[in-house]
Amino acid sequence: MRQILREKIVSVCNAKIAAKGNNVGLSFYAFFANKNDNPELLMEMATWWIQTHRLDHFVKARIIKEMVESGL
């Protein structure tokens, strides 16, 4: 996964956790605008989320953040 995507994920997770608490859940769409302005990056995220890690549709932000920070 590209470093820019890793940084975006951590930033979004931090913001969501700060706003809604440690149990807030996210889908991989949470890291993108409502319009598909970067399909390549969206597919990279979807592949990481769905194919690589077989995550559920919603996952706790803290878990996603921990995964990304650990290099998964």
N, CA, C and O atoms as a Tripos MOL2 file, in Angstrom:
@<TRIPOS>MOLECULE
protein
  288   287    72     0     0
PROTEIN
NO_CHARGES

@<TRIPOS>ATOM
      1 N           0.8400   -1.1730    0.0000 N.3       1 MET1
      2 CA          0.0000    0.0000    0.0000 C.3       1 MET1
      3 C           0.8870    1.2390    0.0000 C.2       1 MET1
      4 O           1.8770    1.3200    0.7280 O.2       1 MET1
      5 N           0.5110    2.1870   -0.8240 N.am      2 ARG2
      6 CA          1.2930    3.4290   -0.9090 C.3       2 ARG2
      7 C           1.2940    4.2030    0.4040 C.2       2 ARG2
      8 O           0.3220    4.1770    1.1580 O.2       2 ARG2
      9 N           2.3950    4.8860    0.6590 N.am      3 GLN3
     10 CA          2.5450    5.6670    1.8940 C.3       3 GLN3
     11 C           1.4700    6.7450    1.9870 C.2       3 GLN3
     12 O           0.9560    6.9970    3.0760 O.2       3 GLN3
     13 N           1.1240    7.3730    0.8980 N.am      4 ILE4
     14 CA          0.1000    8.4280    0.9310 C.3       4 ILE4
     15 C          -1.2460    7.8690    1.3910 C.2       4 ILE4
     16 O          -1.9880    8.5540    2.0960 O.2       4 ILE4
     17 N          -1.5650    6.6470    1.0060 N.am      5 LEU5
     18 CA         -2.8070    6.0210    1.4400 C.3       5 LEU5
     19 C          -2.7250    5.6500    2.9160 C.2       5 LEU5
     20 O          -3.6960    5.8260    3.6520 O.2       5 LEU5
     21 N          -1.6020    5.1480    3.3480 N.am      6 ARG6
     22 CA         -1.4140    4.8250    4.7650 C.3       6 ARG6
     23 C          -1.6070    6.0730    5.6320 C.2       6 ARG6
     24 O          -2.2730    6.0190    6.6660 O.2       6 ARG6
     25 N          -1.0260    7.1820    5.2100 N.am      7 GLU7
     26 CA         -1.1410    8.4340    5.9650 C.3       7 GLU7
     27 C          -2.5850    8.9140    5.9970 C.2       7 GLU7
     28 O          -3.0560    9.3970    7.0270 O.2       7 GLU7
     29 N          -3.2820    8.7850    4.8890 N.am      8 LYS8
     30 CA         -4.6850    9.1990    4.8190 C.3       8 LYS8
     31 C          -5.5420    8.3410    5.7510 C.2       8 LYS8
     32 O          -6.4090    8.8640    6.4520 O.2       8 LYS8
     33 N          -5.3080    7.0460    5.7620 N.am      9 ILE9
     34 CA         -6.0650    6.1390    6.6160 C.3       9 ILE9
     35 C          -5.8790    6.4980    8.0880 C.2       9 ILE9
     36 O          -6.8560    6.5960    8.8300 O.2       9 ILE9
     37 N          -4.6450    6.6930    8.5090 N.am     10 VAL10
     38 CA         -4.3590    7.0320    9.9000 C.3      10 VAL10
     39 C          -5.0030    8.3680   10.2610 C.2      10 VAL10
     40 O          -5.5710    8.5050   11.3440 O.2      10 VAL10
     41 N          -4.9240    9.3370    9.3850 N.am     11 SER11
     42 CA         -5.5140   10.6490    9.6280 C.3      11 SER11
     43 C          -7.0360   10.5660    9.7740 C.2      11 SER11
     44 O          -7.6010   11.1470   10.7000 O.2      11 SER11
     45 N          -7.6920    9.8550    8.8730 N.am     12 VAL12
     46 CA         -9.1500    9.7080    8.9340 C.3      12 VAL12
     47 C          -9.5480    8.9400   10.1850 C.2      12 VAL12
     48 O         -10.5030    9.3170   10.8640 O.2      12 VAL12
     49 N          -8.8380    7.8810   10.4940 N.am     13 CYS13
     50 CA         -9.1410    7.1020   11.7010 C.3      13 CYS13
     51 C          -9.0000    7.9670   12.9500 C.2      13 CYS13
     52 O          -9.8580    7.9240   13.8320 O.2      13 CYS13
     53 N          -7.9370    8.7430   13.0310 N.am     14 ASN14
     54 CA         -7.7390    9.6280   14.1790 C.3      14 ASN14
     55 C          -8.8910   10.6120   14.3160 C.2      14 ASN14
     56 O          -9.3950   10.8300   15.4180 O.2      14 ASN14
     57 N          -9.3120   11.2070   13.2020 N.am     15 ALA15
     58 CA        -10.4040   12.1850   13.2280 C.3      15 ALA15
     59 C         -11.7200   11.5330   13.6500 C.2      15 ALA15
     60 O         -12.4610   12.0970   14.4550 O.2      15 ALA15
     61 N         -12.0090   10.3590   13.1160 N.am     16 LYS16
     62 CA        -13.2570    9.6730   13.4510 C.3      16 LYS16
     63 C         -13.2640    9.2330   14.9230 C.2      16 LYS16
     64 O         -14.2820    9.3550   15.6040 O.2      16 LYS16
     65 N         -12.1400    8.7290   15.4000 N.am     17 ILE17
     66 CA        -12.0390    8.3090   16.7990 C.3      17 ILE17
     67 C         -12.2080    9.5190   17.7150 C.2      17 ILE17
     68 O         -12.9040    9.4350   18.7260 O.2      17 ILE17
     69 N         -11.5810   10.6360   17.3720 N.am     18 ALA18
     70 CA        -11.6920   11.8500   18.1810 C.3      18 ALA18
     71 C         -13.1370   12.3600   18.2200 C.2      18 ALA18
     72 O         -13.6000   12.8440   19.2520 O.2      18 ALA18
     73 N         -13.8380   12.2480   17.1000 N.am     19 ALA19
     74 CA        -15.2010   12.7680   17.0090 C.3      19 ALA19
     75 C         -16.2490   11.8370   17.6020 C.2      19 ALA19
     76 O         -17.2190   12.2950   18.2070 O.2      19 ALA19
     77 N         -16.0560   10.5220   17.4300 N.am     20 LYS20
     78 CA        -17.1270    9.5850   17.7870 C.3      20 LYS20
     79 C         -16.7300    8.5100   18.7910 C.2      20 LYS20
     80 O         -17.5580    7.6790   19.1660 O.2      20 LYS20
     81 N         -15.4880    8.5170   19.2260 N.am     21 GLY21
     82 CA        -15.0700    7.5570   20.2390 C.3      21 GLY21
     83 C         -14.3450    6.3480   19.6760 C.2      21 GLY21
     84 O         -14.2640    6.1570   18.4630 O.2      21 GLY21
     85 N         -13.8270    5.5490   20.5730 N.am     22 ASN22
     86 CA        -12.9530    4.4280   20.2390 C.3      22 ASN22
     87 C         -13.6700    3.2650   19.5550 C.2      22 ASN22
     88 O         -13.0160    2.3900   18.9880 O.2      22 ASN22
     89 N         -14.9930    3.2420   19.6000 N.am     23 ASN23
     90 CA        -15.7330    2.1350   19.0040 C.3      23 ASN23
     91 C         -16.3450    2.4640   17.6560 C.2      23 ASN23
     92 O         -17.1570    1.6930   17.1460 O.2      23 ASN23
     93 N         -15.9740    3.5900   17.0690 N.am     24 VAL24
     94 CA        -16.5330    3.9750   15.7730 C.3      24 VAL24
     95 C         -16.0730    2.9950   14.6900 C.2      24 VAL24
     96 O         -14.9050    2.6110   14.6350 O.2      24 VAL24
     97 N         -17.0150    2.6030   13.8360 N.am     25 GLY25
     98 CA        -16.7050    1.7000   12.7350 C.3      25 GLY25
     99 C         -16.6360    2.4450   11.4210 C.2      25 GLY25
    100 O         -17.3150    3.4550   11.2330 O.2      25 GLY25
    101 N         -15.8220    1.9490   10.5180 N.am     26 LEU26
    102 CA        -15.6500    2.5600    9.1980 C.3      26 LEU26
    103 C         -15.7120    1.4920    8.1160 C.2      26 LEU26
    104 O         -15.4070    0.3240    8.3550 O.2      26 LEU26
    105 N         -16.1120    1.9140    6.9210 N.am     27 SER27
    106 CA        -15.9510    1.0720    5.7400 C.3      27 SER27
    107 C         -14.7960    1.6710    4.9420 C.2      27 SER27
    108 O         -14.3310    2.7670    5.2540 O.2      27 SER27
    109 N         -14.3330    0.9690    3.9260 N.am     28 PHE28
    110 CA        -13.2020    1.5080    3.1780 C.3      28 PHE28
    111 C         -13.5810    2.7590    2.3890 C.2      28 PHE28
    112 O         -12.7020    3.5050    1.9570 O.2      28 PHE28
    113 N         -14.8670    2.9940    2.1980 N.am     29 TYR29
    114 CA        -15.3110    4.2160    1.5210 C.3      29 TYR29
    115 C         -15.0780    5.4660    2.3650 C.2      29 TYR29
    116 O         -15.0680    6.5710    1.8240 O.2      29 TYR29
    117 N         -14.8910    5.3210    3.6680 N.am     30 ALA30
    118 CA        -14.7030    6.4610    4.5620 C.3      30 ALA30
    119 C         -13.4540    7.2740    4.2150 C.2      30 ALA30
    120 O         -13.3170    8.4180    4.6490 O.2      30 ALA30
    121 N         -12.5580    6.6940    3.4490 N.am     31 PHE31
    122 CA        -11.2910    7.3480    3.1470 C.3      31 PHE31
    123 C         -11.3110    8.0980    1.8160 C.2      31 PHE31
    124 O         -10.2830    8.5860    1.3490 O.2      31 PHE31
    125 N         -12.5050    8.1800    1.2120 N.am     32 PHE32
    126 CA        -12.6390    8.7990   -0.1110 C.3      32 PHE32
    127 C         -13.8370    9.7190   -0.1600 C.2      32 PHE32
    128 O         -14.7930    9.5500    0.5980 O.2      32 PHE32
    129 N         -13.7850   10.7000   -1.0570 N.am     33 ALA33
    130 CA        -14.9080   11.6020   -1.2770 C.3      33 ALA33
    131 C         -16.0460   10.8310   -1.9410 C.2      33 ALA33
    132 O         -15.8400    9.7320   -2.4570 O.2      33 ALA33
    133 N         -17.2290   11.4010   -1.9270 N.am     34 ASN34
    134 CA        -18.3820   10.7420   -2.5370 C.3      34 ASN34
    135 C         -18.2400   10.5620   -4.0390 C.2      34 ASN34
    136 O         -18.8880    9.6950   -4.6260 O.2      34 ASN34
    137 N         -17.4080   11.3640   -4.6560 N.am     35 LYS35
    138 CA        -17.1740   11.1730   -6.0890 C.3      35 LYS35
    139 C         -15.9040   10.3590   -6.2860 C.2      35 LYS35
    140 O         -14.9800   10.4260   -5.4750 O.2      35 LYS35
    141 N         -15.8680    9.6190   -7.3300 N.am     36 ASN36
    142 CA        -14.7570    8.7190   -7.6070 C.3      36 ASN36
    143 C         -13.6680    9.4780   -8.3800 C.2      36 ASN36
    144 O         -13.5250    9.3170   -9.5920 O.2      36 ASN36
    145 N         -12.9130   10.3010   -7.6610 N.am     37 ASP37
    146 CA        -11.8950   11.1300   -8.3150 C.3      37 ASP37
    147 C         -10.5200   10.4670   -8.3840 C.2      37 ASP37
    148 O          -9.6070   11.0030   -9.0120 O.2      37 ASP37
    149 N         -10.3640    9.3050   -7.7430 N.am     38 ASN38
    150 CA         -9.0950    8.5890   -7.7980 C.3      38 ASN38
    151 C          -9.3730    7.0820   -7.7760 C.2      38 ASN38
    152 O          -9.1380    6.4200   -6.7650 O.2      38 ASN38
    153 N          -9.8730    6.5440   -8.8930 N.am     39 PRO39
    154 CA        -10.2680    5.1300   -8.9040 C.3      39 PRO39
    155 C          -9.1230    4.1670   -8.6160 C.2      39 PRO39
    156 O          -9.3500    3.1050   -8.0380 O.2      39 PRO39
    157 N          -7.9190    4.5080   -8.9990 N.am     40 GLU40
    158 CA         -6.7750    3.6270   -8.7620 C.3      40 GLU40
    159 C          -6.4990    3.4700   -7.2620 C.2      40 GLU40
    160 O          -6.2520    2.3640   -6.7800 O.2      40 GLU40
    161 N          -6.5430    4.5810   -6.5400 N.am     41 LEU41
    162 CA         -6.3130    4.5370   -5.0970 C.3      41 LEU41
    163 C          -7.4740    3.8370   -4.3860 C.2      41 LEU41
    164 O          -7.2630    3.0930   -3.4280 O.2      41 LEU41
    165 N          -8.6910    4.0760   -4.8560 N.am     42 LEU42
    166 CA         -9.8590    3.4000   -4.2870 C.3      42 LEU42
    167 C          -9.7470    1.8860   -4.4610 C.2      42 LEU42
    168 O         -10.0410    1.1340   -3.5310 O.2      42 LEU42
    169 N          -9.3300    1.4390   -5.6270 N.am     43 MET43
    170 CA         -9.1810    0.0050   -5.8690 C.3      43 MET43
    171 C          -8.0490   -0.5810   -5.0260 C.2      43 MET43
    172 O          -8.1360   -1.7250   -4.5810 O.2      43 MET43
    173 N          -7.0020    0.1870   -4.8070 N.am     44 GLU44
    174 CA         -5.9060   -0.2790   -3.9450 C.3      44 GLU44
    175 C          -6.4270   -0.4920   -2.5160 C.2      44 GLU44
    176 O          -6.0950   -1.4790   -1.8610 O.2      44 GLU44
    177 N          -7.2410    0.4460   -2.0560 N.am     45 MET45
    178 CA         -7.8300    0.3210   -0.7190 C.3      45 MET45
    179 C          -8.7920   -0.8570   -0.6600 C.2      45 MET45
    180 O          -8.7600   -1.6340    0.2940 O.2      45 MET45
    181 N          -9.6380   -0.9980   -1.6570 N.am     46 ALA46
    182 CA        -10.6100   -2.0960   -1.6980 C.3      46 ALA46
    183 C          -9.8970   -3.4470   -1.7250 C.2      46 ALA46
    184 O         -10.3280   -4.3840   -1.0530 O.2      46 ALA46
    185 N          -8.8340   -3.5550   -2.4790 N.am     47 THR47
    186 CA         -8.0670   -4.7970   -2.5450 C.3      47 THR47
    187 C          -7.4630   -5.1320   -1.1890 C.2      47 THR47
    188 O          -7.5250   -6.2780   -0.7440 O.2      47 THR47
    189 N          -6.8790   -4.1390   -0.5360 N.am     48 TRP48
    190 CA         -6.2890   -4.3430    0.7880 C.3      48 TRP48
    191 C          -7.3590   -4.7900    1.7730 C.2      48 TRP48
    192 O          -7.1520   -5.7260    2.5460 O.2      48 TRP48
    193 N          -8.5110   -4.1130    1.7400 N.am     49 TRP49
    194 CA         -9.5930   -4.3620    2.6990 C.3      49 TRP49
    195 C         -10.2880   -5.7000    2.4440 C.2      49 TRP49
    196 O         -10.4770   -6.4930    3.3660 O.2      49 TRP49
    197 N         -10.6670   -5.9450    1.1860 N.am     50 ILE50
    198 CA        -11.5180   -7.0890    0.8570 C.3      50 ILE50
    199 C         -10.7190   -8.3420    0.5130 C.2      50 ILE50
    200 O         -10.9480   -9.4030    1.0930 O.2      50 ILE50
    201 N          -9.7920   -8.2260   -0.4200 N.am     51 GLN51
    202 CA         -9.0730   -9.4190   -0.8700 C.3      51 GLN51
    203 C          -7.9340   -9.8200    0.0600 C.2      51 GLN51
    204 O          -7.7840  -10.9960    0.3930 O.2      51 GLN51
    205 N          -7.1380   -8.8520    0.4760 N.am     52 THR52
    206 CA         -5.9670   -9.1820    1.2820 C.3      52 THR52
    207 C          -6.3420   -9.5930    2.7040 C.2      52 THR52
    208 O          -5.8550  -10.6030    3.2120 O.2      52 THR52
    209 N          -7.2100   -8.8040    3.3460 N.am     53 HIS53
    210 CA         -7.5050   -9.0400    4.7610 C.3      53 HIS53
    211 C          -8.9040   -9.5940    5.0260 C.2      53 HIS53
    212 O          -9.2200   -9.9590    6.1590 O.2      53 HIS53
    213 N          -9.7340   -9.6580    4.0030 N.am     54 ARG54
    214 CA        -11.0970  -10.2150    4.1210 C.3      54 ARG54
    215 C         -11.8580   -9.6210    5.3130 C.2      54 ARG54
    216 O         -12.4560  -10.3300    6.1220 O.2      54 ARG54
    217 N         -11.8040   -8.2890    5.3810 N.am     55 LEU55
    218 CA        -12.4740   -7.5810    6.4690 C.3      55 LEU55
    219 C         -13.9660   -7.4530    6.1950 C.2      55 LEU55
    220 O         -14.3980   -7.4600    5.0420 O.2      55 LEU55
    221 N         -14.7470   -7.3350    7.2600 N.am     56 ASP56
    222 CA        -16.1750   -7.0710    7.1380 C.3      56 ASP56
    223 C         -16.3790   -5.6760    6.5530 C.2      56 ASP56
    224 O         -15.4370   -4.8930    6.4270 O.2      56 ASP56
    225 N         -17.6310   -5.3850    6.1980 N.am     57 HIS57
    226 CA        -17.9190   -4.0790    5.6020 C.3      57 HIS57
    227 C         -17.5470   -2.9420    6.5590 C.2      57 HIS57
    228 O         -16.9250   -1.9630    6.1450 O.2      57 HIS57
    229 N         -17.9240   -3.0660    7.8330 N.am     58 PHE58
    230 CA        -17.5510   -2.0680    8.8320 C.3      58 PHE58
    231 C         -16.5860   -2.6990    9.8260 C.2      58 PHE58
    232 O         -16.8000   -3.8070   10.3200 O.2      58 PHE58
    233 N         -15.5100   -1.9510   10.1050 N.am     59 VAL59
    234 CA        -14.4780   -2.3940   11.0500 C.3      59 VAL59
    235 C         -14.1580   -1.2040   11.9430 C.2      59 VAL59
    236 O         -14.1970   -0.0580   11.4940 O.2      59 VAL59
    237 N         -13.8480   -1.4690   13.1860 N.am     60 LYS60
    238 CA        -13.4930   -0.3970   14.1130 C.3      60 LYS60
    239 C         -12.2970    0.3840   13.5760 C.2      60 LYS60
    240 O         -11.3160   -0.1960   13.1110 O.2      60 LYS60
    241 N         -12.3970    1.7030   13.6500 N.am     61 ALA61
    242 CA        -11.3290    2.5760   13.1550 C.3      61 ALA61
    243 C         -10.0110    2.2930   13.8600 C.2      61 ALA61
    244 O          -8.9480    2.3300   13.2400 O.2      61 ALA61
    245 N         -10.0840    2.0120   15.1540 N.am     62 ARG62
    246 CA         -8.8440    1.7470   15.9030 C.3      62 ARG62
    247 C          -8.1430    0.4980   15.3890 C.2      62 ARG62
    248 O          -6.9130    0.4370   15.3960 O.2      62 ARG62
    249 N          -8.9060   -0.5030   14.9420 N.am     63 ILE63
    250 CA         -8.3210   -1.7340   14.4100 C.3      63 ILE63
    251 C          -7.6510   -1.4660   13.0700 C.2      63 ILE63
    252 O          -6.5390   -1.9330   12.8190 O.2      63 ILE63
    253 N          -8.3310   -0.7110   12.2070 N.am     64 ILE64
    254 CA         -7.7530   -0.3570   10.9030 C.3      64 ILE64
    255 C          -6.4690    0.4390   11.1060 C.2      64 ILE64
    256 O          -5.4580    0.1730   10.4560 O.2      64 ILE64
    257 N          -6.5110    1.4000   11.9940 N.am     65 LYS65
    258 CA         -5.3290    2.2180   12.2740 C.3      65 LYS65
    259 C          -4.1720    1.3560   12.7530 C.2      65 LYS65
    260 O          -3.0430    1.5130   12.2880 O.2      65 LYS65
    261 N          -4.4490    0.4430   13.6840 N.am     66 GLU66
    262 CA         -3.3980   -0.4500   14.2040 C.3      66 GLU66
    263 C          -2.8240   -1.3200   13.0800 C.2      66 GLU66
    264 O          -1.6120   -1.5240   13.0150 O.2      66 GLU66
    265 N          -3.6750   -1.8240   12.2110 N.am     67 MET67
    266 CA         -3.2020   -2.6530   11.1040 C.3      67 MET67
    267 C          -2.2700   -1.8770   10.1880 C.2      67 MET67
    268 O          -1.2060   -2.3650    9.8070 O.2      67 MET67
    269 N          -2.6800   -0.6750    9.8420 N.am     68 VAL68
    270 CA         -1.8770    0.1410    8.9230 C.3      68 VAL68
    271 C          -0.5560    0.5420    9.5720 C.2      68 VAL68
    272 O           0.4960    0.4780    8.9360 O.2      68 VAL68
    273 N          -0.6100    0.9500   10.8220 N.am     69 GLU69
    274 CA          0.6130    1.3650   11.5060 C.3      69 GLU69
    275 C           1.5880    0.2030   11.7280 C.2      69 GLU69
    276 O           2.7950    0.4170   11.8370 O.2      69 GLU69
    277 N           1.0680   -1.0160   11.7950 N.am     70 SER70
    278 CA          1.9410   -2.1770   11.9810 C.3      70 SER70
    279 C           2.5080   -2.6970   10.6590 C.2      70 SER70
    280 O           3.3330   -3.6100   10.6420 O.2      70 SER70
    281 N           2.0560   -2.1080    9.5610 N.am     71 GLY71
    282 CA          2.6030   -2.4970    8.2650 C.3      71 GLY71
    283 C           1.7980   -3.5240    7.5170 C.2      71 GLY71
    284 O           2.2360   -3.9940    6.4670 O.2      71 GLY71
    285 N           0.6380   -3.8900    8.0160 N.am     72 LEU72
    286 CA         -0.2000   -4.8830    7.3080 C.3      72 LEU72
    287 C          -0.8330   -4.2820    6.0840 C.2      72 LEU72
    288 O          -1.5660   -4.9660    5.3690 O.2      72 LEU72
@<TRIPOS>BOND
     1     1     2 1
     2     2     3 1
     3     3     4 2
     4     3     5 am
     5     5     6 1
     6     6     7 1
     7     7     8 2
     8     7     9 am
     9     9    10 1
    10    10    11 1
    11    11    12 2
    12    11    13 am
    13    13    14 1
    14    14    15 1
    15    15    16 2
    16    15    17 am
    17    17    18 1
    18    18    19 1
    19    19    20 2
    20    19    21 am
    21    21    22 1
    22    22    23 1
    23    23    24 2
    24    23    25 am
    25    25    26 1
    26    26    27 1
    27    27    28 2
    28    27    29 am
    29    29    30 1
    30    30    31 1
    31    31    32 2
    32    31    33 am
    33    33    34 1
    34    34    35 1
    35    35    36 2
    36    35    37 am
    37    37    38 1
    38    38    39 1
    39    39    40 2
    40    39    41 am
    41    41    42 1
    42    42    43 1
    43    43    44 2
    44    43    45 am
    45    45    46 1
    46    46    47 1
    47    47    48 2
    48    47    49 am
    49    49    50 1
    50    50    51 1
    51    51    52 2
    52    51    53 am
    53    53    54 1
    54    54    55 1
    55    55    56 2
    56    55    57 am
    57    57    58 1
    58    58    59 1
    59    59    60 2
    60    59    61 am
    61    61    62 1
    62    62    63 1
    63    63    64 2
    64    63    65 am
    65    65    66 1
    66    66    67 1
    67    67    68 2
    68    67    69 am
    69    69    70 1
    70    70    71 1
    71    71    72 2
    72    71    73 am
    73    73    74 1
    74    74    75 1
    75    75    76 2
    76    75    77 am
    77    77    78 1
    78    78    79 1
    79    79    80 2
    80    79    81 am
    81    81    82 1
    82    82    83 1
    83    83    84 2
    84    83    85 am
    85    85    86 1
    86    86    87 1
    87    87    88 2
    88    87    89 am
    89    89    90 1
    90    90    91 1
    91    91    92 2
    92    91    93 am
    93    93    94 1
    94    94    95 1
    95    95    96 2
    96    95    97 am
    97    97    98 1
    98    98    99 1
    99    99   100 2
   100    99   101 am
   101   101   102 1
   102   102   103 1
   103   103   104 2
   104   103   105 am
   105   105   106 1
   106   106   107 1
   107   107   108 2
   108   107   109 am
   109   109   110 1
   110   110   111 1
   111   111   112 2
   112   111   113 am
   113   113   114 1
   114   114   115 1
   115   115   116 2
   116   115   117 am
   117   117   118 1
   118   118   119 1
   119   119   120 2
   120   119   121 am
   121   121   122 1
   122   122   123 1
   123   123   124 2
   124   123   125 am
   125   125   126 1
   126   126   127 1
   127   127   128 2
   128   127   129 am
   129   129   130 1
   130   130   131 1
   131   131   132 2
   132   131   133 am
   133   133   134 1
   134   134   135 1
   135   135   136 2
   136   135   137 am
   137   137   138 1
   138   138   139 1
   139   139   140 2
   140   139   141 am
   141   141   142 1
   142   142   143 1
   143   143   144 2
   144   143   145 am
   145   145   146 1
   146   146   147 1
   147   147   148 2
   148   147   149 am
   149   149   150 1
   150   150   151 1
   151   151   152 2
   152   151   153 am
   153   153   154 1
   154   154   155 1
   155   155   156 2
   156   155   157 am
   157   157   158 1
   158   158   159 1
   159   159   160 2
   160   159   161 am
   161   161   162 1
   162   162   163 1
   163   163   164 2
   164   163   165 am
   165   165   166 1
   166   166   167 1
   167   167   168 2
   168   167   169 am
   169   169   170 1
   170   170   171 1
   171   171   172 2
   172   171   173 am
   173   173   174 1
   174   174   175 1
   175   175   176 2
   176   175   177 am
   177   177   178 1
   178   178   179 1
   179   179   180 2
   180   179   181 am
   181   181   182 1
   182   182   183 1
   183   183   184 2
   184   183   185 am
   185   185   186 1
   186   186   187 1
   187   187   188 2
   188   187   189 am
   189   189   190 1
   190   190   191 1
   191   191   192 2
   192   191   193 am
   193   193   194 1
   194   194   195 1
   195   195   196 2
   196   195   197 am
   197   197   198 1
   198   198   199 1
   199   199   200 2
   200   199   201 am
   201   201   202 1
   202   202   203 1
   203   203   204 2
   204   203   205 am
   205   205   206 1
   206   206   207 1
   207   207   208 2
   208   207   209 am
   209   209   210 1
   210   210   211 1
   211   211   212 2
   212   211   213 am
   213   213   214 1
   214   214   215 1
   215   215   216 2
   216   215   217 am
   217   217   218 1
   218   218   219 1
   219   219   220 2
   220   219   221 am
   221   221   222 1
   222   222   223 1
   223   223   224 2
   224   223   225 am
   225   225   226 1
   226   226   227 1
   227   227   228 2
   228   227   229 am
   229   229   230 1
   230   230   231 1
   231   231   232 2
   232   231   233 am
   233   233   234 1
   234   234   235 1
   235   235   236 2
   236   235   237 am
   237   237   238 1
   238   238   239 1
   239   239   240 2
   240   239   241 am
   241   241   242 1
   242   242   243 1
   243   243   244 2
   244   243   245 am
   245   245   246 1
   246   246   247 1
   247   247   248 2
   248   247   249 am
   249   249   250 1
   250   250   251 1
   251   251   252 2
   252   251   253 am
   253   253   254 1
   254   254   255 1
   255   255   256 2
   256   255   257 am
   257   257   258 1
   258   258   259 1
   259   259   260 2
   260   259   261 am
   261   261   262 1
   262   262   263 1
   263   263   264 2
   264   263   265 am
   265   265   266 1
   266   266   267 1
   267   267   268 2
   268   267   269 am
   269   269   270 1
   270   270   271 1
   271   271   272 2
   272   271   273 am
   273   273   274 1
   274   274   275 1
   275   275   276 2
   276   275   277 am
   277   277   278 1
   278   278   279 1
   279   279   280 2
   280   279   281 am
   281   281   282 1
   282   282   283 1
   283   283   284 2
   284   283   285 am
   285   285   286 1
   286   286   287 1
   287   287   288 2
@<TRIPOS>SUBSTRUCTURE
     1 MET1         2 RESIDUE 1 A MET
     2 ARG2         6 RESIDUE 1 A ARG
     3 GLN3        10 RESIDUE 1 A GLN
     4 ILE4        14 RESIDUE 1 A ILE
     5 LEU5        18 RESIDUE 1 A LEU
     6 ARG6        22 RESIDUE 1 A ARG
     7 GLU7        26 RESIDUE 1 A GLU
     8 LYS8        30 RESIDUE 1 A LYS
     9 ILE9        34 RESIDUE 1 A ILE
    10 VAL10       38 RESIDUE 1 A VAL
    11 SER11       42 RESIDUE 1 A SER
    12 VAL12       46 RESIDUE 1 A VAL
    13 CYS13       50 RESIDUE 1 A CYS
    14 ASN14       54 RESIDUE 1 A ASN
    15 ALA15       58 RESIDUE 1 A ALA
    16 LYS16       62 RESIDUE 1 A LYS
    17 ILE17       66 RESIDUE 1 A ILE
    18 ALA18       70 RESIDUE 1 A ALA
    19 ALA19       74 RESIDUE 1 A ALA
    20 LYS20       78 RESIDUE 1 A LYS
    21 GLY21       82 RESIDUE 1 A GLY
    22 ASN22       86 RESIDUE 1 A ASN
    23 ASN23       90 RESIDUE 1 A ASN
    24 VAL24       94 RESIDUE 1 A VAL
    25 GLY25       98 RESIDUE 1 A GLY
    26 LEU26      102 RESIDUE 1 A LEU
    27 SER27      106 RESIDUE 1 A SER
    28 PHE28      110 RESIDUE 1 A PHE
    29 TYR29      114 RESIDUE 1 A TYR
    30 ALA30      118 RESIDUE 1 A ALA
    31 PHE31      122 RESIDUE 1 A PHE
    32 PHE32      126 RESIDUE 1 A PHE
    33 ALA33      130 RESIDUE 1 A ALA
    34 ASN34      134 RESIDUE 1 A ASN
    35 LYS35      138 RESIDUE 1 A LYS
    36 ASN36      142 RESIDUE 1 A ASN
    37 ASP37      146 RESIDUE 1 A ASP
    38 ASN38      150 RESIDUE 1 A ASN
    39 PRO39      154 RESIDUE 1 A PRO
    40 GLU40      158 RESIDUE 1 A GLU
    41 LEU41      162 RESIDUE 1 A LEU
    42 LEU42      166 RESIDUE 1 A LEU
    43 MET43      170 RESIDUE 1 A MET
    44 GLU44      174 RESIDUE 1 A GLU
    45 MET45      178 RESIDUE 1 A MET
    46 ALA46      182 RESIDUE 1 A ALA
    47 THR47      186 RESIDUE 1 A THR
    48 TRP48      190 RESIDUE 1 A TRP
    49 TRP49      194 RESIDUE 1 A TRP
    50 ILE50      198 RESIDUE 1 A ILE
    51 GLN51      202 RESIDUE 1 A GLN
    52 THR52      206 RESIDUE 1 A THR
    53 HIS53      210 RESIDUE 1 A HIS
    54 ARG54      214 RESIDUE 1 A ARG
    55 LEU55      218 RESIDUE 1 A LEU
    56 ASP56      222 RESIDUE 1 A ASP
    57 HIS57      226 RESIDUE 1 A HIS
    58 PHE58      230 RESIDUE 1 A PHE
    59 VAL59      234 RESIDUE 1 A VAL
    60 LYS60      238 RESIDUE 1 A LYS
    61 ALA61      242 RESIDUE 1 A ALA
    62 ARG62      246 RESIDUE 1 A ARG
    63 ILE63      250 RESIDUE 1 A ILE
    64 ILE64      254 RESIDUE 1 A ILE
    65 LYS65      258 RESIDUE 1 A LYS
    66 GLU66      262 RESIDUE 1 A GLU
    67 MET67      266 RESIDUE 1 A MET
    68 VAL68      270 RESIDUE 1 A VAL
    69 GLU69      274 RESIDUE 1 A GLU
    70 SER70      278 RESIDUE 1 A SER
    71 GLY71      282 RESIDUE 1 A GLY
    72 LEU72      286 RESIDUE 1 A LEU
